[in-house]
Amino acid sequence: METIIITSEQDLKRCVREVLQDEMKAILAQISVRGPAYDEPLLTRKETANYLNISLVTLTDWVRSGLPCIRKGRRVLFLKSEVLAAMKGASRKKRIGNLK
């Protein structure tokens, strides 16, 4: 660590600005690495059940059986493309109710 001598208010402001810029760059780098950016909107449980023409109880059972979902706290959200892919894979196996 280097020794910094601050002789004026401008020097102090410059040092603080540099430290803040470095920290913001590090935070932004972590945010971009942390999670995927979704190109499609996320569907709620109700929207997904309506789309699949099933009840919320059935949707819950399918999630427990492996239907892909995204959990945000207590919320359960779905990507339409992942749900469709899971349904296509399940229909090939002729086990719609068991999505594992």
PyRosetta script that sets phi, psi and omega in degrees:
from pyrosetta import init, pose_from_sequence

init()
pose = pose_from_sequence("METIIITSEQDLKRCVREVLQDEMKAILAQISVRGPAYDEPLLTRKETANYLNISLVTLTDWVRSGLPCIRKGRRVLFLKSEVLAAMKGASRKKRIGNLK")
pose.set_psi(1, 137.2)
pose.set_omega(1, -178.0)
pose.set_phi(2, -91.8)
pose.set_psi(2, 155.5)
pose.set_omega(2, 177.2)
pose.set_phi(3, -88.2)
pose.set_psi(3, 130.6)
pose.set_omega(3, -179.7)
pose.set_phi(4, -114.6)
pose.set_psi(4, 129.4)
pose.set_omega(4, 176.6)
pose.set_phi(5, -110.7)
pose.set_psi(5, 120.2)
pose.set_omega(5, -179.2)
pose.set_phi(6, -101.8)
pose.set_psi(6, 120.4)
pose.set_omega(6, -175.9)
pose.set_phi(7, -108.0)
pose.set_psi(7, -11.2)
pose.set_omega(7, -179.1)
pose.set_phi(8, -150.8)
pose.set_psi(8, 169.9)
pose.set_omega(8, 177.6)
pose.set_phi(9, -63.7)
pose.set_psi(9, -36.7)
pose.set_omega(9, 178.4)
pose.set_phi(10, -61.9)
pose.set_psi(10, -41.7)
pose.set_omega(10, 178.1)
pose.set_phi(11, -62.3)
pose.set_psi(11, -42.5)
pose.set_omega(11, 178.7)
pose.set_phi(12, -62.0)
pose.set_psi(12, -47.4)
pose.set_omega(12, 179.2)
pose.set_phi(13, -60.5)
pose.set_psi(13, -42.1)
pose.set_omega(13, 179.7)
pose.set_phi(14, -62.7)
pose.set_psi(14, -44.5)
pose.set_omega(14, 179.5)
pose.set_phi(15, -62.8)
pose.set_psi(15, -45.2)
pose.set_omega(15, 179.1)
pose.set_phi(16, -62.7)
pose.set_psi(16, -44.1)
pose.set_omega(16, 179.4)
pose.set_phi(17, -59.2)
pose.set_psi(17, -44.8)
pose.set_omega(17, -179.9)
pose.set_phi(18, -63.6)
pose.set_psi(18, -42.2)
pose.set_omega(18, 179.2)
pose.set_phi(19, -64.6)
pose.set_psi(19, -44.5)
pose.set_omega(19, 179.5)
pose.set_phi(20, -63.5)
pose.set_psi(20, -40.8)
pose.set_omega(20, 178.2)
pose.set_phi(21, -62.0)
pose.set_psi(21, -44.7)
pose.set_omega(21, 178.9)
pose.set_phi(22, -61.4)
pose.set_psi(22, -43.4)
pose.set_omega(22, -180.0)
pose.set_phi(23, -65.7)
pose.set_psi(23, -41.9)
pose.set_omega(23, 179.2)
pose.set_phi(24, -64.1)
pose.set_psi(24, -39.6)
pose.set_omega(24, 177.3)
pose.set_phi(25, -61.6)
pose.set_psi(25, -42.8)
pose.set_omega(25, -180.0)
pose.set_phi(26, -65.2)
pose.set_psi(26, -41.8)
pose.set_omega(26, 179.3)
pose.set_phi(27, -65.3)
pose.set_psi(27, -45.0)
pose.set_omega(27, 179.6)
pose.set_phi(28, -64.1)
pose.set_psi(28, -35.5)
pose.set_omega(28, 177.5)
pose.set_phi(29, -65.3)
pose.set_psi(29, -39.2)
pose.set_omega(29, 178.8)
pose.set_phi(30, -68.2)
pose.set_psi(30, -39.1)
pose.set_omega(30, -179.1)
pose.set_phi(31, -64.0)
pose.set_psi(31, -43.7)
pose.set_omega(31, -177.9)
pose.set_phi(32, -69.0)
pose.set_psi(32, -26.1)
pose.set_omega(32, 179.8)
pose.set_phi(33, -85.9)
pose.set_psi(33, -28.4)
pose.set_omega(33, -169.6)
pose.set_phi(34, -61.6)
pose.set_psi(34, -48.2)
pose.set_omega(34, -174.7)
pose.set_phi(35, -142.4)
pose.set_psi(35, 158.0)
pose.set_omega(35, -179.5)
pose.set_phi(36, -73.5)
pose.set_psi(36, 150.1)
pose.set_omega(36, 173.8)
pose.set_phi(37, -92.6)
pose.set_psi(37, 128.5)
pose.set_omega(37, -176.5)
pose.set_phi(38, -91.8)
pose.set_psi(38, 124.7)
pose.set_omega(38, 178.2)
pose.set_phi(39, -80.3)
pose.set_psi(39, -20.7)
pose.set_omega(39, -179.1)
pose.set_phi(40, -113.2)
pose.set_psi(40, 153.6)
pose.set_omega(40, -179.8)
pose.set_phi(41, -69.7)
pose.set_psi(41, 149.8)
pose.set_omega(41, 176.5)
pose.set_phi(42, -83.3)
pose.set_psi(42, 139.9)
pose.set_omega(42, 178.4)
pose.set_phi(43, -98.3)
pose.set_psi(43, 143.1)
pose.set_omega(43, 175.2)
pose.set_phi(44, -78.3)
pose.set_psi(44, 173.8)
pose.set_omega(44, 176.7)
pose.set_phi(45, -59.6)
pose.set_psi(45, -45.5)
pose.set_omega(45, -177.8)
pose.set_phi(46, -64.5)
pose.set_psi(46, -43.8)
pose.set_omega(46, 178.8)
pose.set_phi(47, -62.9)
pose.set_psi(47, -40.4)
pose.set_omega(47, -179.8)
pose.set_phi(48, -67.5)
pose.set_psi(48, -43.6)
pose.set_omega(48, 178.1)
pose.set_phi(49, -61.5)
pose.set_psi(49, -42.8)
pose.set_omega(49, 178.0)
pose.set_phi(50, -64.0)
pose.set_psi(50, -41.7)
pose.set_omega(50, 179.7)
pose.set_phi(51, -61.4)
pose.set_psi(51, -41.5)
pose.set_omega(51, -179.1)
pose.set_phi(52, -85.9)
pose.set_psi(52, -5.2)
pose.set_omega(52, -179.4)
pose.set_phi(53, 58.6)
pose.set_psi(53, 47.2)
pose.set_omega(53, 177.6)
pose.set_phi(54, -131.6)
pose.set_psi(54, 168.4)
pose.set_omega(54, 178.4)
pose.set_phi(55, -81.8)
pose.set_psi(55, 164.0)
pose.set_omega(55, 176.6)
pose.set_phi(56, -64.6)
pose.set_psi(56, -32.5)
pose.set_omega(56, 177.9)
pose.set_phi(57, -63.9)
pose.set_psi(57, -45.2)
pose.set_omega(57, 178.3)
pose.set_phi(58, -63.4)
pose.set_psi(58, -41.6)
pose.set_omega(58, 178.3)
pose.set_phi(59, -60.4)
pose.set_psi(59, -42.6)
pose.set_omega(59, 178.0)
pose.set_phi(60, -60.6)
pose.set_psi(60, -43.0)
pose.set_omega(60, 177.6)
pose.set_phi(61, -61.9)
pose.set_psi(61, -41.7)
pose.set_omega(61, -179.7)
pose.set_phi(62, -66.4)
pose.set_psi(62, -36.8)
pose.set_omega(62, 176.8)
pose.set_phi(63, -63.5)
pose.set_psi(63, -42.1)
pose.set_omega(63, 178.1)
pose.set_phi(64, -64.5)
pose.set_psi(64, -27.4)
pose.set_omega(64, -179.8)
pose.set_phi(65, -87.5)
pose.set_psi(65, -2.1)
pose.set_omega(65, 174.7)
pose.set_phi(66, 120.0)
pose.set_psi(66, 4.7)
pose.set_omega(66, 176.0)
pose.set_phi(67, -60.6)
pose.set_psi(67, 125.9)
pose.set_omega(67, -175.9)
pose.set_phi(68, -65.3)
pose.set_psi(68, 135.3)
pose.set_omega(68, 178.6)
pose.set_phi(69, -148.0)
pose.set_psi(69, 168.9)
pose.set_omega(69, 178.2)
pose.set_phi(70, -119.2)
pose.set_psi(70, 124.9)
pose.set_omega(70, -179.8)
pose.set_phi(71, -101.9)
pose.set_psi(71, 125.2)
pose.set_omega(71, 176.3)
pose.set_phi(72, -122.4)
pose.set_psi(72, 90.7)
pose.set_omega(72, -175.0)
pose.set_phi(73, 66.9)
pose.set_psi(73, -121.6)
pose.set_omega(73, 178.4)
pose.set_phi(74, -88.1)
pose.set_psi(74, -12.7)
pose.set_omega(74, -178.5)
pose.set_phi(75, -79.5)
pose.set_psi(75, 143.0)
pose.set_omega(75, 174.6)
pose.set_phi(76, -118.6)
pose.set_psi(76, 122.4)
pose.set_omega(76, -177.5)
pose.set_phi(77, -123.7)
pose.set_psi(77, 159.2)
pose.set_omega(77, -175.1)
pose.set_phi(78, -133.7)
pose.set_psi(78, 144.6)
pose.set_omega(78, 168.4)
pose.set_phi(79, -93.6)
pose.set_psi(79, 125.8)
pose.set_omega(79, -176.3)
pose.set_phi(80, -56.3)
pose.set_psi(80, -41.5)
pose.set_omega(80, -178.4)
pose.set_phi(81, -63.8)
pose.set_psi(81, -37.9)
pose.set_omega(81, 179.0)
pose.set_phi(82, -69.6)
pose.set_psi(82, -38.5)
pose.set_omega(82, 178.1)
pose.set_phi(83, -64.0)
pose.set_psi(83, -45.1)
pose.set_omega(83, 179.0)
pose.set_phi(84, -62.2)
pose.set_psi(84, -42.4)
pose.set_omega(84, 178.8)
pose.set_phi(85, -62.3)
pose.set_psi(85, -41.2)
pose.set_omega(85, 178.7)
pose.set_phi(86, -65.9)
pose.set_psi(86, -39.7)
pose.set_omega(86, 179.6)
pose.set_phi(87, -66.2)
pose.set_psi(87, -40.9)
pose.set_omega(87, 178.2)
pose.set_phi(88, -64.2)
pose.set_psi(88, -42.9)
pose.set_omega(88, 178.1)
pose.set_phi(89, -64.4)
pose.set_psi(89, -38.8)
pose.set_omega(89, -179.8)
pose.set_phi(90, -70.6)
pose.set_psi(90, -38.1)
pose.set_omega(90, -178.4)
pose.set_phi(91, -69.8)
pose.set_psi(91, -29.8)
pose.set_omega(91, 175.6)
pose.set_phi(92, -65.3)
pose.set_psi(92, -34.8)
pose.set_omega(92, -179.9)
pose.set_phi(93, -85.0)
pose.set_psi(93, -6.8)
pose.set_omega(93, -177.9)
pose.set_phi(94, 59.0)
pose.set_psi(94, 36.5)
pose.set_omega(94, 176.2)
pose.set_phi(95, -133.2)
pose.set_psi(95, 66.2)
pose.set_omega(95, -177.8)
pose.set_phi(96, -56.0)
pose.set_psi(96, -42.5)
pose.set_omega(96, -177.8)
pose.set_phi(97, -72.5)
pose.set_psi(97, -17.6)
pose.set_omega(97, 179.9)
pose.set_phi(98, -119.3)
pose.set_psi(98, 98.4)
pose.set_omega(98, -172.3)
pose.set_phi(99, -90.2)
pose.set_psi(99, 11.1)
pose.set_omega(99, -179.8)
pose.set_phi(100, -71.0)
pose.dump_pdb("model.pdb")
